[in-house]
């Protein structure tokens, strides 16, 4: 699948520590090949139709939506903050 990022995602990504950015990059590569890969712990976000979350690590998550054959990255950051406004 193709991957595109919304501006909000890009801004959030830039604010992350470099070590977390590397983890995000790795998860995005896996996501592009198989969004249901077990290491991603992909799940739908309750109350937000069509929006999914991926685990970056124990503290960080990213959200995305799929439109046709493209994954649109929505937001990335601290687990609790991301899920407040996915």
C-alpha positions in Angstrom: 0.0 0.0 0.0 1.0 3.6 -0.5 1.7 5.7 2.6 0.8 9.4 2.8 0.9 11.6 5.9 -1.3 14.5 6.9 0.4 17.7 7.9 -0.7 17.1 11.5 1.2 13.8 11.5 4.3 15.5 10.1 4.3 18.2 12.8 3.8 15.6 15.6 6.6 13.5 14.1 9.0 16.4 14.1 8.4 16.9 17.8 9.3 13.4 18.8 12.7 12.4 20.1 15.0 11.0 17.4 15.0 7.5 19.0 11.2 7.4 18.7 11.3 8.7 15.2 13.4 5.7 14.2 10.9 3.4 15.8 8.0 5.2 13.9 9.9 4.8 10.7 10.4 1.1 11.2 6.7 0.6 12.0 5.6 2.6 8.9 7.7 0.3 6.8 6.0 -2.7 8.3 2.6 -1.0 8.0 3.1 -0.4 4.2 3.6 -4.1 3.7 1.0 -5.5 6.0 -1.1 -3.3 8.2 -2.2 -6.3 10.3 1.4 -7.5 11.0 1.5 -8.8 14.6 4.3 -6.5 15.7 2.1 -3.5 15.0 -0.7 -4.5 17.4 -3.1 -2.8 15.0 -6.6 -2.2 16.2 -9.6 -0.1 15.4 -10.1 2.9 17.7 -13.5 2.7 19.4 -15.8 5.6 18.6 -13.7 6.7 15.6 -15.0 4.9 12.5 -12.4 4.0 10.0 -9.4 5.1 12.2 -6.9 2.5 13.4 -4.0 2.7 15.8 -0.5 1.1 15.7 1.8 0.6 18.6 5.2 2.2 18.2 6.3 1.1 21.7 4.7 0.9 25.1 4.3 4.7 25.3 3.8 5.8 21.7 1.1 5.2 19.1 0.3 6.4 15.6 -3.1 6.5 14.0 -4.1 6.0 10.4 -7.0 5.5 8.0 -7.2 3.6 4.8 -8.7 5.3 1.7 -8.8 3.1 -1.4 -5.2 1.8 -1.7 -3.5 4.4 0.5 -2.8 4.5 4.2 -3.0 8.1 5.5 -1.0 8.7 8.7 -3.0 10.9 11.0 -1.2 11.6 14.2 1.7 10.2 16.3 2.7 10.7 19.9 2.1 9.7 23.5 -0.5 7.0 23.8 -3.0 9.0 25.8 -2.7 12.2 23.8 -3.1 10.4 20.5 -6.2 8.6 21.5 -7.9 11.8 22.8 -7.9 13.2 19.2 -7.0 10.4 16.8 
